[in-house]
């Protein structure tokens, strides 16, 4: 905890867990044993020890979302609140710069003062014990031997109301001087010693110090102390019989005192006079719980423990729509975007594709660096308060046209680099600005029935535990070869869009291959079901920050070039080509050539064969065609390092050549 907001997040998270445990304990108060009643507080201790809000996860209630939204609304701060440790850490040197830093310093002062008070109380008690004289050791050894317990050093101290154990490392049994101590009291304290109750008391005191300003957690600390005493009473009663049990209640009543109650590092039989009555009532209804209840207790603890320990991940979807309403909704939506990290490159690219598609700044915040959030929020707020106001979440991406939301977006040529994942994102457009936004828009049907698409190169990279998307250039518009009536054709590749270029030469001949990959994320959702046509689907425009690549299609287009003198072109009548991606060892594959005179094309995953007759009026360039393979496993898909090729001209002997990537080469 490094600021007031991280303290608030930690203590609110613990408060939710505490409220749940109090409700469950009330429900099972007389049904489950004191062992369970005390042990269940371990779940609250676990919540207190785990940093709250890690990776946007929350316990029971979306505390991180509410804290983030409140911080933004009150301070204008868009930094992500992080709880680095469940204990307060110094905020650094220098004077506080605002009210919130002053309040954090006051919180730190309260922790230090309360901790100092506890330490002084313990030291004063140890000093009083040092002035005591050894006493009752024979009685302690006798009781310990009778019940199979470990004895400890005992001293008599004047003015003590009752006996108690003090210390964790070198415990001492403090006895009231001049007062005969009953064996059952000694038994009670030795049981405290055996089960390390003084250490549990220290942990409770530490939590009191850390959350001194939270009255609910103070109440829980008192309840935990009472449950520790009730459990010790249960252990005593299990070792006593008949009249001794009734006499034990009388001893408790006589020991009622507030002196040294809750003293750190001690066990105190009295634990405050106000709690004695409840303990006596528990003694009156003492019973041995059946063995089968132990399994029930464990099951209840597991059911409670899993959500308290694991929490639930924050998701963007419920909060994004709130940005339509008002400033409070906008703060909630931006907080949700900060707390919903994109956990995969596919998730980040999906969020960016849909942010541009929808013009949604909240979606853009989901995959934007956290440092960009203030500027992004200012842009959205300016759009919402302008003369022609948009909804609060509107974001101007710069897209040169109007996208087709039903078609979605497409990811081309994804490649892993040292910086992250580079890709080309393609958005089919309903209409486009070809000459700037001042010119009239051009509709997709005006270009001979083919589709316009906006393109942009982007990079997904990991920043601080989240994947973000960084544009690598401006948008541009392509007139694709995909018919305007079927934008889904872009999922199989398009020759007009950029691709990796490979080239190889041998004498007067050259081969060139353009290689394109189209990566898929499952973004289809059912919109209804018909008894005749079955389920209908549509593109889901809500981001999926944990998305995975479901498959990848690839397409290769090959071309043959005659690079010799123009007067020799006519000698070329037929070309046969076979090529395949070079394997990881760099070895060339045995490639069969196509038929001598029949024109044909054959394509498979990473392989290509073509046999073409050269037109009489050709200009030295012959398009050999190409094709694509079906969806492949993304984990097995990578950009080939080279292609091995066999080339036969006019049925002559095959020529071997290797096609290497063209530096910066992308076919337009």
C-alpha positions in Angstrom: 0.0 0.0 0.0 1.6 3.2 -1.2 -1.2 5.8 -1.2 -4.6 6.4 0.3 -6.4 4.6 -2.5 -4.4 1.4 -2.2 -5.2 1.5 1.6 -8.9 2.0 0.8 -8.8 -0.9 -1.7 -7.2 -3.3 0.8 -9.4 -2.5 3.7 -12.6 -2.5 1.7 -11.7 -5.9 0.2 -11.1 -7.2 3.7 -14.4 -5.7 4.9 -16.4 -7.6 2.3 -14.8 -10.8 3.4 -15.3 -10.0 7.0 -19.0 -9.3 6.5 -19.5 -12.6 4.7 -17.7 -14.5 7.5 -19.7 -12.8 10.2 -22.9 -13.8 8.4 -21.8 -17.4 8.0 -20.6 -17.6 11.6 -24.0 -16.3 12.8 -25.7 -19.0 10.7 -23.6 -21.8 12.1 -23.0 -20.4 15.6 -24.4 -23.4 17.5 -24.0 -26.0 14.7 -20.2 -26.0 14.2 -17.5 -26.5 16.8 -15.4 -23.7 18.4 -12.5 -25.1 16.3 -14.3 -24.1 13.1 -15.5 -20.8 14.6 -11.9 -19.8 15.3 -10.2 -21.4 12.3 -12.5 -19.8 9.8 -10.9 -16.4 10.7 -7.9 -17.8 8.8 -9.7 -17.0 5.6 -10.0 -13.3 6.7 -6.3 -13.4 7.5 -5.6 -14.7 4.0 -7.5 -11.9 2.4 -5.7 -9.4 4.6 -2.3 -10.8 3.6 -3.0 -11.0 -0.1 -2.6 -7.7 -2.0 -6.1 -6.6 -3.1 -6.9 -6.0 -6.7 -4.0 -8.0 -8.2 -4.5 -8.2 -12.0 -7.9 -6.5 -11.6 -9.4 -9.4 -9.5 -11.8 -8.6 -6.8 -13.3 -10.4 -3.8 -17.1 -10.6 -3.6 -17.7 -6.9 -4.7 -16.0 -5.0 -7.5 -14.0 -2.9 -5.0 -11.2 -2.1 -7.5 -13.7 -0.7 -10.0 -15.4 1.5 -7.4 -12.1 2.7 -5.9 -10.7 3.5 -9.4 -13.8 5.4 -10.4 -13.9 7.4 -7.1 -10.2 8.3 -7.5 -10.7 9.5 -11.0 -13.8 11.5 -10.2 -12.2 13.2 -7.1 -8.7 13.7 -8.3 -8.7 13.4 -12.1 -6.0 10.7 -11.8 -6.0 7.9 -14.3 -3.1 5.9 -12.9 -3.9 2.3 -11.9 -4.2 1.7 -8.2 -1.8 -1.1 -7.2 -1.5 -2.8 -3.8 2.1 -3.9 -3.9 2.1 -5.3 -0.4 -0.6 -5.6 2.4 1.5 -3.3 4.6 1.9 0.5 4.1 5.1 1.6 2.3 6.6 5.0 2.5 5.4 7.4 -0.3 8.9 8.8 -0.7 10.6 12.0 0.3 9.2 15.4 0.0 6.2 17.3 1.3 2.7 16.1 0.5 1.3 17.7 -2.7 -2.4 17.4 -2.1 -5.1 16.5 0.4 -4.9 12.7 -0.4 -1.2 12.5 0.3 -1.8 14.3 3.6 -4.5 11.8 4.5 -2.2 9.0 3.7 0.5 10.4 6.0 -2.2 10.6 8.7 -2.9 6.9 8.1 0.8 6.1 8.4 1.0 8.1 11.6 -1.9 6.1 13.1 -0.3 2.8 12.2 3.0 3.9 13.8 1.4 5.3 16.9 -0.8 2.2 17.5 2.0 -0.1 16.8 4.2 1.8 19.2 1.5 1.7 21.9 1.3 -2.1 21.6 5.1 -2.4 21.8 5.3 -0.2 24.9 2.4 -2.2 26.5 4.2 -5.5 25.9 7.6 -4.2 27.1 6.0 -2.8 30.2 4.4 -6.2 30.9 7.6 -8.0 30.3 9.4 -5.6 32.7 6.7 -6.4 35.4 7.3 -10.1 34.8 11.1 -9.6 35.2 10.4 -8.3 38.7 8.3 -11.4 39.6 9.8 -14.3 41.5 9.7 -18.0 40.4 6.6 -19.7 41.8 4.2 -22.6 41.1 6.6 -24.6 39.0 5.8 -27.9 40.7 2.1 -27.3 40.1 2.7 -26.4 36.5 4.8 -29.6 36.0 2.2 -31.7 37.7 -0.7 -30.4 35.5 1.4 -30.6 32.4 2.2 -34.3 33.2 -1.4 -35.1 33.9 -2.6 -33.9 30.6 0.4 -34.6 28.4 1.4 -30.9 27.9 4.7 -29.1 27.9 5.4 -27.0 31.0 7.0 -23.5 30.9 8.7 -21.2 33.4 6.3 -19.6 35.9 6.6 -16.4 37.9 4.4 -14.8 40.6 3.6 -11.1 40.0 1.7 -8.9 42.4 -1.5 -7.3 41.3 -2.4 -9.7 38.5 -6.1 -10.6 38.3 -5.5 -14.1 36.9 -2.8 -16.2 35.2 -1.8 -15.8 31.6 1.1 -16.8 29.2 3.3 -14.0 28.0 5.7 -14.3 25.0 6.1 -16.3 21.9 9.8 -17.2 21.7 10.5 -17.6 25.4 7.0 -17.8 27.0 6.5 -17.2 30.7 3.4 -18.2 32.7 2.4 -15.2 34.9 0.6 -16.1 38.2 -1.0 -13.7 40.6 1.1 -13.4 43.7 -0.4 -14.5 47.0 -3.4 -16.2 45.3 -3.9 -19.9 44.9 -4.4 -20.8 41.3 -6.7 -23.6 40.4 -5.3 -26.5 38.3 -7.9 -25.8 35.7 -6.5 -22.3 35.1 -3.0 -23.8 34.7 -4.5 -26.3 32.2 -6.2 -23.5 30.3 -2.9 -21.5 30.0 -0.8 -24.5 29.0 -3.3 -25.3 26.2 -2.9 -21.7 25.0 0.9 -22.4 25.0 0.5 -25.7 23.1 -1.6 -24.1 20.3 0.5 -21.0 20.0 -2.4 -18.7 20.8 0.0 -15.9 21.9 1.4 -15.8 18.3 -2.1 -15.6 16.9 -2.7 -12.7 19.3 0.3 -10.9 17.8 -1.0 -11.3 14.3 -4.4 -10.0 15.4 -2.7 -6.9 16.9 -0.8 -6.4 13.7 -4.0 -6.3 11.7 -5.5 -3.9 14.2 -2.6 -1.6 13.5 -2.8 -1.8 9.7 -6.5 -1.2 9.7 -6.9 1.0 12.7 -9.4 3.2 10.8 -11.8 0.3 10.0 -14.2 -0.3 12.8 -15.6 -3.5 11.2 -12.1 -5.1 11.2 -11.6 -4.0 14.8 -14.9 -5.8 15.7 -13.7 -8.9 13.9 -10.4 -8.8 15.8 -12.4 -8.8 19.0 -14.5 -11.7 17.8 -11.4 -13.6 16.8 -9.9 -13.1 20.3 -13.2 -14.3 21.9 -13.3 -17.3 19.6 -9.7 -18.2 20.6 -10.7 -18.2 24.2 -13.9 -20.2 23.5 -11.8 -22.7 21.7 -9.4 -23.0 24.6 -12.4 -23.4 26.9 -13.6 -26.3 24.6 -10.3 -28.0 24.8 -10.3 -27.6 28.6 -13.8 -29.1 28.9 -12.9 -32.0 26.7 -10.3 -32.9 29.3 -12.5 -32.4 32.4 -15.4 -34.5 33.7 -18.6 -33.9 35.8 -18.2 -31.3 38.6 -14.9 -30.0 37.3 -16.7 -28.7 34.3 -19.2 -26.7 36.3 -16.5 -25.5 38.6 -14.6 -24.2 35.5 -17.4 -21.7 34.8 -17.2 -20.4 38.4 -13.5 -19.8 37.9 -14.1 -17.8 34.7 -16.6 -15.6 36.6 -14.2 -14.9 39.4 -11.5 -14.0 36.8 -13.5 -11.3 35.1 -11.3 -8.2 34.7 -10.4 -5.7 32.0 -6.7 -5.5 33.1 -4.3 -6.9 30.5 -7.2 -7.9 28.3 -6.1 -8.0 24.7 -2.5 -7.4 25.7 -0.2 -8.2 22.7 1.8 -11.4 22.9 -0.2 -12.8 25.8 -3.1 -15.1 26.6 -5.5 -13.8 29.2 -8.1 -16.0 30.8 -10.3 -13.0 31.5 -10.2 -11.5 28.0 -12.4 -8.7 29.4 -15.3 -9.0 31.8 -17.9 -8.3 29.1 -17.0 -11.5 27.3 -17.1 -13.9 30.3 -20.9 -14.2 30.2 -20.9 -15.6 26.7 -18.2 -18.1 27.6 -20.1 -19.3 30.6 -23.2 -19.8 28.5 -21.1 -21.8 26.0 -19.8 -24.0 28.9 -23.4 -24.6 30.0 -24.3 -26.0 26.6 -21.0 -27.8 26.1 -21.1 -30.8 23.8 -18.7 -33.0 22.0 -19.3 -32.5 18.3 -19.5 -35.7 16.2 -16.6 -36.7 14.0 -18.7 -36.4 10.9 -19.1 -32.6 11.4 -15.3 -32.2 10.7 -16.0 -33.0 7.0 -18.9 -30.6 6.9 -16.6 -27.9 8.5 -13.9 -28.5 5.9 -16.4 -28.3 3.0 -17.9 -25.0 4.2 -14.4 -23.6 4.6 -13.4 -24.7 1.1 -16.6 -23.2 -0.4 -15.9 -19.9 1.4 -12.1 -20.0 0.8 -12.0 -20.4 -3.0 -13.8 -17.1 -3.9 -12.1 -15.2 -1.0 -8.6 -16.4 -2.1 -9.0 -16.4 -5.9 -11.5 -13.6 -6.4 -13.0 -12.8 -9.8 -11.5 -11.1 -12.8 -12.8 -7.6 -13.7 -14.5 -7.6 -17.1 -15.0 -4.6 -19.4 -18.4 -5.5 -20.8 -20.8 -4.5 -17.9 -19.2 -1.1 -17.4 -18.6 0.1 -20.9 -22.2 1.1 -21.6 -22.3 3.2 -18.5 -20.3 5.9 -20.3 -23.5 6.9 -22.1 -25.0 8.2 -18.9 -23.0 10.8 -17.1 -19.6 11.7 -15.7 -19.9 9.0 -13.0 -20.6 6.4 -15.6 -17.7 7.6 -17.6 -15.3 7.2 -14.7 -16.6 3.7 -14.0 -16.1 2.7 -17.7 -12.6 4.1 -17.8 -11.8 2.4 -14.5 -13.1 -0.9 -15.9 -10.8 -0.5 -18.9 -7.8 0.0 -16.6 -8.7 -3.0 -14.6 -9.4 -5.4 -17.5 -6.0 -6.1 -18.9 -5.7 -7.7 -22.3 -3.9 -11.0 -21.4 -3.0 -12.1 -24.9 -1.8 -10.5 -28.1 -5.0 -11.7 -29.8 -7.1 -10.0 -27.1 -5.3 -6.7 -27.5 -5.6 -6.8 -31.3 -9.3 -7.7 -31.0 -10.0 -4.8 -28.6 -8.2 -2.4 -31.0 -10.1 -3.7 -34.1 -13.4 -3.2 -32.3 -12.4 0.2 -30.9 -11.9 1.5 -34.4 -15.0 -0.4 -35.7 -17.2 1.2 -33.1 -15.4 4.5 -32.5 -15.4 3.5 -28.9 -12.8 5.2 -26.7 -13.5 2.8 -23.7 -12.5 -0.1 -26.0 -9.4 1.8 -27.1 -8.5 2.4 -23.4 -8.7 -1.3 -22.9 -5.7 -1.9 -25.2 -3.9 1.5 -24.9 -0.9 2.1 -22.7 -2.0 3.4 -19.2 0.1 6.5 -19.8 -2.2 7.4 -22.7 -5.4 7.2 -20.7 -5.5 10.9 -19.5 -5.2 12.2 -23.1 -7.7 9.6 -24.3 -10.2 10.6 -21.5 -9.8 14.3 -22.3 -10.5 13.6 -25.9 -13.7 11.8 -25.1 -14.8 14.4 -22.6 -14.2 17.1 -25.1 -16.3 15.3 -27.7 -19.1 14.8 -25.2 -19.2 18.5 -24.2 -18.7 20.1 -27.6 -21.2 22.1 -29.6 -22.3 18.8 -31.4 -22.0 16.5 -28.4 -21.4 12.8 -28.9 -22.0 10.1 -26.2 -19.3 10.1 -23.6 -17.4 7.1 -25.0 -17.0 8.5 -28.6 -13.4 8.3 -29.9 -12.2 9.7 -33.2 -9.8 7.0 -34.5 -9.0 8.8 -37.8 -10.5 6.0 -39.9 -10.9 7.4 -43.5 -14.5 6.2 -44.0 -17.4 4.4 -42.3 -16.8 0.8 -41.3 -19.0 -2.2 -41.9 -19.8 -3.4 -38.4 -21.4 -6.6 -39.7 -18.1 -7.6 -41.4 -15.8 -6.8 -38.5 -12.1 -6.6 -39.1 -9.3 -8.8 -40.4 -5.8 -9.5 -39.2 -3.2 -9.9 -42.0 0.5 -10.9 -41.9 0.8 -11.3 -38.2 4.5 -11.8 -37.3 6.3 -12.1 -33.9 9.2 -9.7 -33.5 11.6 -8.8 -30.6 9.2 -5.9 -29.8 6.0 -7.9 -29.9 3.5 -8.9 -32.7 3.3 -6.8 -35.9 0.1 -7.1 -37.9 -1.9 -5.3 -40.6 -5.5 -4.6 -39.5 -8.1 -4.4 -42.3 -11.6 -2.9 -41.9 -14.1 -3.3 -44.7 -15.8 0.1 -45.4 -19.3 1.0 -46.4 -17.9 4.2 -47.8 -14.5 5.8 -47.9 -12.7 9.1 -48.1 -10.3 8.8 -51.0 -9.2 12.4 -51.2 -9.6 13.5 -47.5 -12.6 14.1 -45.3 -13.4 17.4 -47.1 -14.1 15.5 -50.4 -17.4 13.6 -50.9 -17.3 10.0 -49.7 -17.0 7.2 -52.3 -19.3 4.2 -51.7 -18.1 0.6 -52.1 -20.3 -0.1 -55.1 -18.8 2.7 -57.2 -15.5 0.9 -57.8 -16.8 -1.8 -60.2 -18.5 -3.6 -57.4 -15.4 -4.2 -55.3 -14.8 -3.5 -51.7 -13.0 -0.5 -50.1 -11.0 -1.3 -47.0 -9.1 0.8 -44.5 -5.7 -0.6 -43.5 -3.3 0.2 -40.7 -0.1 -1.4 -39.4 -0.1 -1.9 -35.7 2.1 -3.6 -33.0 0.9 -5.5 -30.0 3.4 -5.5 -27.2 3.5 -6.3 -23.5 3.6 -3.4 -21.0 3.4 -3.9 -17.2 1.5 -7.1 -17.3 -1.0 -6.1 -20.0 -0.9 -6.3 -23.8 -1.4 -3.0 -25.6 -1.6 -2.0 -29.2 0.5 0.8 -30.8 -0.3 2.1 -34.3 2.7 2.0 -36.5 1.4 4.4 -39.1 -1.6 6.2 -40.5 -4.7 4.6 -42.1 -4.9 4.2 -45.9 -7.6 3.0 -48.2 -7.3 0.1 -50.6 -9.7 -0.9 -53.4 -9.6 -4.6 -52.8 -10.3 -7.4 -55.3 -13.0 -8.8 -52.9 -16.6 -8.3 -54.2 -18.5 -5.6 -52.2 -21.3 -8.1 -51.6 -19.1 -10.5 -49.6 -16.6 -8.9 -47.2 -16.0 -12.2 -45.6 -13.9 -13.0 -48.7 -11.1 -11.1 -47.0 -10.7 -14.0 -44.6 -9.1 -16.0 -47.5 -6.7 -13.2 -48.6 -6.7 -10.5 -51.2 -4.0 -9.8 -53.8 -4.4 -6.0 -53.5 -3.4 -6.1 -49.8 0.2 -6.2 -48.6 2.0 -9.5 -48.4 5.5 -10.8 -47.7 7.5 -10.9 -50.9 10.0 -13.6 -51.8 12.2 -13.5 -54.9 14.8 -15.7 -56.6 16.7 -15.4 -59.9 18.5 -17.9 -62.2 20.0 -16.6 -65.4 17.3 -14.8 -67.5 14.5 -16.0 -65.3 13.1 -14.9 -61.9 10.4 -16.2 -59.7 8.4 -14.0 -57.2 6.0 -15.2 -54.5 3.8 -13.1 -52.3 2.8 -14.8 -49.1 -0.2 -13.7 -47.1 -1.5 -14.9 -43.8 -5.0 -14.1 -42.3 -5.4 -14.8 -38.6 -8.8 -15.6 -37.1 -10.4 -14.9 -33.8 -13.8 -16.5 -33.1 -16.1 -13.5 -32.9 -19.3 -15.0 -34.0 -22.3 -15.0 -31.6 -25.7 -16.6 -32.1 -28.5 -14.1 -32.7 -31.4 -16.6 -33.1 -32.4 -20.0 -34.2 -34.7 -21.1 -37.1 -36.3 -24.5 -37.5 -35.5 -24.3 -41.2 -32.0 -22.7 -41.3 -30.7 -23.5 -37.9 -28.8 -20.9 -35.7 -28.0 -17.5 -37.2 -24.8 -15.7 -36.1 -23.4 -12.2 -36.2 -20.1 -10.4 -35.5 -19.7 -9.7 -31.8 -18.5 -6.1 -31.4 -17.7 -6.5 -27.7 -13.9 -6.9 -27.1 -12.6 -10.2 -25.8 -9.4 -9.3 -23.9 -8.5 -13.0 -23.3 -9.0 -14.1 -26.9 -6.9 -16.6 -28.6 -6.1 -17.1 -32.3 -8.4 -19.9 -33.4 -6.8 -20.5 -36.8 -4.9 -19.0 -39.7 -5.4 -19.1 -43.4 -2.6 -18.4 -45.9 -2.4 -17.5 -49.6 0.5 -17.6 -52.0 0.5 -15.8 -55.4 3.4 -16.6 -57.8 4.7 -14.8 -60.8 7.4 -15.7 -63.4 9.6 -13.0 -65.0 11.8 -13.0 -68.0 14.7 -10.7 -67.3 16.7 -11.2 -70.5 16.6 -9.2 -73.8 13.2 -8.3 -75.0 13.7 -9.9 -78.4 14.2 -13.3 -76.7 10.8 -13.4 -75.0 9.1 -15.2 -77.8 11.3 -18.3 -77.2 9.4 -18.9 -73.9 6.3 -20.9 -74.6 5.6 -22.8 -71.4 6.6 -22.5 -67.7 6.3 -25.2 -65.0 7.0 -24.3 -61.4 7.0 -26.2 -58.1 7.9 -24.6 -54.8 7.6 -25.1 -51.1 8.6 -23.5 -47.9 12.1 -24.4 -46.7 12.0 -26.4 -43.5 13.7 -25.3 -40.2 16.9 -27.2 -41.2 17.1 -25.2 -44.4 16.9 -28.4 -46.6 15.2 -28.2 -49.9 12.3 -30.5 -50.6 11.9 -32.9 -53.6 9.3 -31.1 -55.7 7.5 -32.7 -58.7 6.9 -30.5 -61.7 3.6 -29.9 -63.3 2.5 -31.4 -66.6 4.4 -30.3 -69.8 1.6 -28.7 -71.8 -1.7 -28.7 -69.8 -2.3 -25.6 -67.8 -3.0 -26.4 -64.1 -2.5 -25.1 -60.5 -2.2 -27.1 -57.4 -1.8 -25.7 -53.9 -1.4 -27.1 -50.4 -0.1 -26.0 -47.0 3.3 -24.4 -47.8 3.5 -25.9 -51.3 2.6 -24.7 -54.8 2.7 -26.1 -58.3 1.7 -24.4 -61.6 2.0 -25.2 -65.3 1.2 -22.3 -67.6 1.3 -21.7 -71.4 2.8 -18.3 -72.2 0.5 -15.9 -74.2 2.0 -14.9 -77.5 1.8 -11.2 -76.7 3.2 -11.4 -73.2 5.3 -8.6 -71.7 7.8 -10.7 -69.8 5.6 -11.2 -66.7 3.5 -14.3 -66.3 1.1 -14.6 -63.4 1.2 -18.3 -62.2 -1.8 -18.0 -60.0 -2.0 -19.3 -56.4 -4.4 -20.3 -53.7 -4.8 -20.8 -50.0 -4.9 -23.6 -47.5 -7.6 -24.1 -45.0 -7.4 -23.0 -41.4 -4.2 -24.2 -39.7 -3.0 -24.3 -36.1 -1.7 -20.9 -35.2 1.1 -22.4 -33.0 2.5 -24.2 -36.1 2.2 -21.1 -38.3 5.2 -18.9 -38.9 6.5 -16.8 -41.7 8.8 -19.0 -43.9 12.4 -18.1 -44.0 12.7 -19.0 -47.7 11.1 -21.1 -50.5 12.8 -23.8 -52.5 11.7 -23.9 -56.2 12.1 -26.0 -59.3 11.6 -24.1 -62.6 11.3 -25.7 -66.1 11.0 -23.6 -69.2 9.6 -25.2 -72.4 9.9 -28.6 -70.8 13.7 -28.4 -70.3 15.7 -29.6 -67.3 14.5 -28.3 -64.0 16.4 -25.3 -62.6 16.8 -25.1 -58.8 16.6 -21.7 -57.1 15.7 -20.4 -53.7 13.4 -17.5 -53.1 14.4 -15.2 -50.2 12.5 -12.3 -48.6 12.8 -9.0 -50.4 14.1 -6.4 -48.0 11.1 -4.4 -46.9 9.2 -6.0 -49.8 5.4 -6.0 -49.6 3.2 -6.3 -52.6 0.7 -3.6 -52.9 
